Amino acid sequence: MIPNGADTKSYPFKTALAVPLKPFNKAKTRLADIFDQSTRSRLAQALAIKVLNSSPDLVPYVVCESLSIREWATGLGYRTLFNPGMSLNASLDVSLGRLQLLGFTHVVVAHSDLPFAGDLSFLALGNQIVIVPDRHLIGTNAISLPVLPAQTGRFGFHFGGHSFAAHVQEAFTLAQAPMIVKNPSLALDLDDSFDLELARSLGFNHLELLKQLEIASTSRRINSLD
């Protein structure tokens, strides 16, 4: 059975790319002094599409607890892991089990607001837990791990305050030494105006990114008429 929003493309690896998303009208509130609500919503959508499309050899899934996000994702052809009423970490925990049932052996979880995200498949390293911190070494921008639980238990997610240290500790709790990848392209996420200023200095152009969103939306409208 093909899940909602899936296509019939055959992927060479059984590694999923899981991108958690919250409702876009609640996204990027710390950029409210720069962009109005509509622009912040469109920027969050464009960034999410960039990350979801970043890795040709990974199967992209949107992890969400909101029906509006599920409808947005399936409307654009993305598979979803829909867990209504759950917190982000609980939703990710449940999604690991669902991915295992779907035949995946590995998952890369990535934030949706990485302006310079490229192909993330290099993070999928067999049974290795790989953690990518943010540029402050406080948060976690991406994490890669086996879907199958270790003998000591399945990895638990700790996104939120100081998640990098919490995820490192979680790996050691499972008797595994994580690989820490400090990657400049993945270390910057767009949380606030300082992040945006740095991204712009490195060549990020939000107007160009928003054009890609318009192209995706136009393609969606055309396909709906086929």
Secondary structure, 3 states (H helix, E strand, C coil): CCCCCCCCCCCCCCEEEEEEECCHHHCCHHHCCCCCHHHHHHHHHHHHHHHHCCCCCCEEEEEECCHHHHHHHHHCCCEEEECCCCCHHHHHHHHHHHHHHCCCCEEEEECCCCCCCCCCHHHCCCCCCEEEECCCCCCEEEEEEECCCECCECCCCCCCCCHHHHHHHHHHHCCCCCEECCCHHHHCCCCCHHHHHHHHHCCCCHHHHHHHHHHHHHHHHHHHCC
